[in-house]
Amino acid sequence: MSRRLALSAAAVLLALLSLGALAAGQVYRWVDKQGRVHYGDRPPPGARPGTIRSIPVAVQPSAIARLRVEAGDGEYLAYADNSLAGPIEVLLDFSKSSNVGGDPPLPARATVPARGSALVARLRALDPGRNGNFELSLTSVPGHPSARPQDVEYLVPLRQSRNRIDQGFGGSFSHDDEQNRHALDFAADIGTPVLAARGGTVMQVESDFSKAGLKRERYGGRANFVRVLHDDGTMALYAHLKADGALVRVGQRVSAGQQIGLSGNTGFTTGPHLHFAVQVNRGMRLVSIPFRMRGVAMARRSAP
């Protein structure tokens, strides 16, 4: 059966904001002592002075989960590998199938621990006497679906003398979906220190984007951000950071009030600001939830 079962697997990523296409990255060009030109993803040691040049290139956002399929005894084993420093939930399904079934039946869900792996399904021919083929898709959402939010007062996530909210809960410009409905947009100049509003573990970081715009389909998934996992399973999102504006690493433990980044103007935005939300996974749905913040009234206000 295993010889007659053709395999083609495709991983599909559900990103935290919305799917984006390309972001800005860097490739380095340099000349060695023998005059030969090289390219790489980091500056080399021992290159001739003045010969290193940084070249912007297009890169994809980091994947939340990766699909891994291994041949077993008369079957294929479909695993999900979690790249984040916090739990995720995944959904495995056939995008195409012929004479192939899953155990458990697809679509199948699984939770995957931080930086861990989980067997999602075993795939077998329904009729071993006939040829079969299939393609798989894997969608993923950060957070454990059983998270139980606690009533916590959050700190203001910026170090500046005066805070102004440009868009509040339910803002019509971009706080009109489940992921962002209970979010606050703080006006902030580029480079303003971003602080952890609550202690936790840095779960996810994106910092390679450099552009902003008003086309949601183009810029919706291209914001730099830090995602912090709290002890009750909720996750704080600090978004629109400047390029290379994340000052923490994945897996790092941070305390309330600690600086974690620099505000910016990346992604789907009208101008420099910090987007802050507290989110949970509600069964393969990333949902923002109401929260209390010290000294801030949660008024509904839309960006101009």
C-alpha positions as CSV (number, residue, x, y, z in Angstrom):
1,M,0.0,0.0,0.0
2,S,2.7,2.4,0.9
3,R,4.4,2.1,-2.4
4,R,1.2,2.9,-4.3
5,L,0.2,5.8,-2.1
6,A,1.4,9.1,-3.7
7,L,2.1,12.0,-1.3
8,S,1.9,15.7,-1.8
9,A,1.7,17.9,1.3
10,A,1.1,21.7,1.4
11,A,1.1,23.7,4.6
12,V,-1.3,26.6,4.9
13,L,-0.6,29.2,7.6
14,L,-3.2,31.2,9.5
15,A,-1.3,34.3,10.7
16,L,-2.0,36.4,13.8
17,L,-3.4,39.4,12.0
18,S,-4.2,38.4,8.5
19,L,-2.2,36.7,5.8
20,G,0.5,38.8,4.2
21,A,2.7,38.1,1.3
22,L,6.2,39.5,1.4
23,A,8.2,41.5,3.9
24,A,11.6,43.1,3.8
25,G,14.7,41.2,4.8
26,Q,18.4,41.5,4.3
27,V,21.1,39.7,2.3
28,Y,24.7,40.7,2.6
29,R,27.2,41.0,-0.3
30,W,30.9,41.1,0.4
31,V,34.3,40.5,-1.3
32,D,36.9,38.3,0.3
33,K,40.7,38.8,0.4
34,Q,41.0,37.0,-3.0
35,G,38.5,39.4,-4.6
36,R,35.7,36.8,-4.8
37,V,32.1,38.0,-4.3
38,H,29.9,36.2,-1.8
39,Y,26.3,36.5,-0.6
40,G,24.9,35.4,2.7
41,D,22.2,36.1,5.4
42,R,24.6,37.6,7.9
43,P,27.8,39.7,7.7
44,P,30.9,37.5,7.5
45,P,34.0,37.6,9.8
46,G,37.2,38.6,8.0
47,A,35.7,40.4,5.1
48,R,37.7,43.2,3.5
49,P,36.8,46.6,5.1
50,G,34.3,48.6,3.1
51,T,33.2,45.7,1.0
52,I,30.1,44.6,2.8
53,R,26.8,45.7,1.4
54,S,23.3,45.1,2.7
55,I,20.7,44.2,0.0
56,P,16.9,44.3,0.9
57,V,15.1,41.2,-0.3
58,A,11.6,39.8,0.0
59,V,10.9,37.2,2.7
60,Q,7.9,35.4,4.1
61,P,6.5,35.9,7.6
62,S,7.7,33.2,10.0
63,A,5.5,30.1,10.1
64,I,3.5,29.3,13.2
65,A,3.5,25.6,12.5
66,R,5.0,23.3,9.9
67,L,3.4,20.1,8.5
68,R,5.7,17.0,8.6
69,V,4.6,13.7,7.0
70,E,6.5,10.5,7.6
71,A,6.1,7.0,6.1
72,G,5.0,4.4,8.5
73,D,4.2,0.7,8.3
74,G,1.5,0.7,5.6
75,E,0.5,4.3,6.4
76,Y,1.7,7.9,6.6
77,L,2.0,9.9,9.8
78,A,1.1,13.6,9.7
79,Y,2.8,15.7,12.4
80,A,2.5,19.4,13.3
81,D,5.7,21.0,14.5
82,N,5.2,24.2,16.6
83,S,7.8,27.0,16.1
84,L,6.5,29.2,18.9
85,A,7.4,29.4,22.6
86,G,3.8,28.8,23.6
87,P,1.0,26.3,22.7
88,I,-0.9,26.4,19.4
89,E,-3.9,24.6,17.9
90,V,-3.8,23.1,14.4
91,L,-6.4,21.8,12.0
92,L,-5.4,19.2,9.4
93,D,-7.6,18.6,6.4
94,F,-7.4,17.2,2.9
95,S,-7.2,19.7,0.1
96,K,-7.4,16.8,-2.3
97,S,-7.8,13.0,-1.7
98,S,-8.5,9.9,-3.6
99,N,-8.9,6.5,-1.8
100,V,-7.3,7.9,1.4
101,G,-8.7,8.2,4.8
102,G,-7.5,9.6,8.1
103,D,-7.4,8.2,11.7
104,P,-9.0,10.3,13.3
105,P,-11.1,11.3,10.3
106,L,-10.1,14.6,8.7
107,P,-10.5,17.5,9.4
108,A,-8.7,16.7,12.7
109,R,-7.6,19.1,15.4
110,A,-4.7,18.9,17.8
111,T,-3.0,21.1,20.4
112,V,0.8,21.3,20.1
113,P,3.0,22.3,23.1
114,A,5.6,25.1,23.0
115,R,8.3,24.2,20.5
116,G,6.9,20.7,20.4
117,S,5.3,18.3,18.0
118,A,2.1,16.4,17.8
119,L,0.8,13.5,15.7
120,V,-2.4,14.8,14.2
121,A,-3.5,11.9,12.1
122,R,-2.6,8.6,10.5
123,L,-3.3,8.3,6.7
124,R,-4.2,5.0,5.0
125,A,-5.6,3.8,1.8
126,L,-9.3,3.0,2.1
127,D,-9.0,0.2,-0.4
128,P,-5.4,-1.3,-0.3
129,G,-5.9,-2.8,-3.7
130,R,-6.2,0.5,-5.5
131,N,-3.9,3.4,-5.9
132,G,-4.4,6.5,-3.8
133,N,-3.1,10.1,-3.5
134,F,-3.7,13.1,-1.4
135,E,-2.7,16.7,-0.5
136,L,-2.9,18.1,2.9
137,S,-3.5,21.6,4.4
138,L,-2.5,22.7,7.9
139,T,-4.0,25.8,9.5
140,S,-2.7,27.0,12.9
141,V,-3.7,29.5,15.6
142,P,-1.5,30.6,18.5
143,G,-2.8,29.8,22.0
144,H,-4.4,26.9,23.9
145,P,-8.2,26.6,23.4
146,S,-8.7,26.0,27.1
147,A,-7.2,29.3,28.3
148,R,-9.2,30.9,31.1
149,P,-8.6,34.6,31.4
150,Q,-8.1,36.2,34.8
151,D,-9.3,39.7,35.8
152,V,-6.0,41.6,35.6
153,E,-5.2,45.3,35.4
154,Y,-2.8,45.9,32.6
155,L,-0.1,48.7,32.6
156,V,0.0,51.3,29.8
157,P,2.4,49.7,27.2
158,L,4.4,52.8,26.4
159,R,6.9,55.1,28.0
160,Q,5.9,58.6,27.1
161,S,4.7,61.7,29.0
162,R,1.1,61.7,27.5
163,N,-1.0,58.9,26.0
164,R,-3.7,59.4,23.4
165,I,-5.9,56.6,22.1
166,D,-6.6,57.1,18.4
167,Q,-8.8,54.0,18.0
168,G,-10.5,52.1,20.8
169,F,-12.7,49.1,21.3
170,G,-14.9,48.5,18.2
171,G,-13.2,51.2,16.1
172,S,-14.5,51.1,12.5
173,F,-11.2,51.6,10.8
174,S,-9.5,48.3,11.7
175,H,-11.0,47.1,15.0
176,D,-14.0,45.5,13.3
177,D,-13.1,41.8,13.4
178,E,-12.8,39.2,16.2
179,Q,-9.0,39.4,16.5
180,N,-9.0,43.2,17.0
181,R,-12.4,44.2,18.2
182,H,-11.1,44.8,21.8
183,A,-7.9,46.5,21.0
184,L,-6.4,50.0,21.6
185,D,-4.3,52.0,19.2
186,F,-2.0,54.4,21.1
187,A,-0.5,57.4,19.2
188,A,3.3,57.1,19.5
189,D,6.2,58.5,17.6
190,I,8.5,56.0,15.9
191,G,11.1,54.8,18.4
192,T,8.9,55.3,21.6
193,P,9.8,52.5,24.1
194,V,7.2,49.8,24.2
195,L,6.7,48.2,27.7
196,A,5.2,44.8,28.7
197,A,1.8,45.6,30.1
198,R,1.8,42.3,32.0
199,G,4.5,39.7,32.8
200,G,4.8,36.6,30.7
201,T,6.9,34.6,28.2
202,V,7.7,36.0,24.7
203,M,5.9,33.6,22.5
204,Q,6.4,35.1,19.0
205,V,8.4,37.9,17.4
206,E,8.3,39.5,13.9
207,S,10.7,42.3,13.2
208,D,11.7,42.2,9.5
209,F,9.0,44.4,8.0
210,S,9.7,48.0,7.0
211,K,6.7,49.3,5.1
212,A,3.2,50.6,5.8
213,G,0.1,51.3,3.8
214,L,-3.7,51.6,3.7
215,K,-4.4,48.5,1.5
216,R,-5.5,45.8,4.0
217,E,-5.1,43.0,1.6
218,R,-1.4,44.0,1.0
219,Y,-0.3,45.3,4.4
220,G,-2.7,43.5,6.8
221,G,-0.1,40.7,7.7
222,R,3.1,42.8,7.5
223,A,3.3,44.5,10.9
224,N,6.2,43.8,13.2
225,F,5.0,42.6,16.6
226,V,5.8,40.9,19.9
227,R,3.3,38.3,21.3
228,V,3.6,37.6,25.1
229,L,2.0,34.6,26.6
230,H,0.5,35.1,30.1
231,D,0.2,32.4,32.9
232,D,-3.5,32.2,32.4
233,G,-3.1,31.3,28.6
234,T,-4.1,34.8,27.3
235,M,-1.7,36.5,24.9
236,A,-0.8,40.2,24.6
237,L,-0.1,41.5,21.1
238,Y,2.1,44.6,20.7
239,A,2.0,45.5,16.9
240,H,3.3,47.9,14.3
241,L,6.8,48.1,15.8
242,K,9.6,49.6,13.8
243,A,11.9,47.5,11.7
244,D,14.2,45.6,14.0
245,G,12.1,47.1,16.8
246,A,11.7,43.9,18.9
247,L,14.1,44.0,21.8
248,V,13.3,40.6,23.2
249,R,13.8,37.0,22.0
250,V,11.3,34.1,21.7
251,G,11.2,32.2,24.9
252,Q,12.4,35.1,27.1
253,R,10.5,35.8,30.3
254,V,9.6,39.4,30.8
255,S,8.1,41.3,33.7
256,A,5.4,44.0,33.8
257,G,6.9,47.4,32.8
258,Q,10.0,45.9,31.1
259,Q,10.9,47.4,27.7
260,I,10.3,44.9,25.0
261,G,10.4,47.0,21.8
262,L,10.3,50.3,19.9
263,S,7.0,51.6,18.4
264,G,6.9,52.2,14.7
265,N,4.7,52.4,11.6
266,T,4.6,49.0,9.8
267,G,1.7,47.1,8.3
268,F,-1.9,48.3,7.8
269,T,-1.8,51.7,9.5
270,T,-2.6,55.4,8.9
271,G,0.5,56.5,10.8
272,P,2.9,55.7,13.7
273,H,1.1,54.0,16.7
274,L,1.1,51.0,18.9
275,H,-1.7,48.4,18.5
276,F,-2.3,46.6,21.8
277,A,-4.7,43.7,22.3
278,V,-5.3,40.7,24.6
279,Q,-6.2,37.6,22.7
280,V,-7.3,34.0,23.3
281,N,-7.8,31.0,21.0
282,R,-11.4,29.9,21.0
283,G,-11.3,26.7,19.0
284,M,-9.2,27.7,15.9
285,R,-10.4,31.3,16.2
286,L,-8.1,34.1,17.5
287,V,-10.3,36.4,19.5
288,S,-9.6,39.6,21.3
289,I,-11.1,40.0,24.8
290,P,-12.0,43.1,26.9
291,F,-9.4,44.1,29.5
292,R,-8.8,46.8,32.1
293,M,-5.8,49.1,31.9
294,R,-4.6,51.4,34.6
295,G,-5.6,55.1,34.0
296,V,-7.2,54.4,30.6
297,A,-11.0,54.6,29.8
298,M,-12.1,52.1,27.2
299,A,-14.0,54.5,24.9
300,R,-15.1,53.5,21.4
301,R,-13.2,55.7,19.0
302,S,-12.3,55.3,15.3
303,A,-9.2,56.5,13.6
304,P,-9.7,59.4,11.2
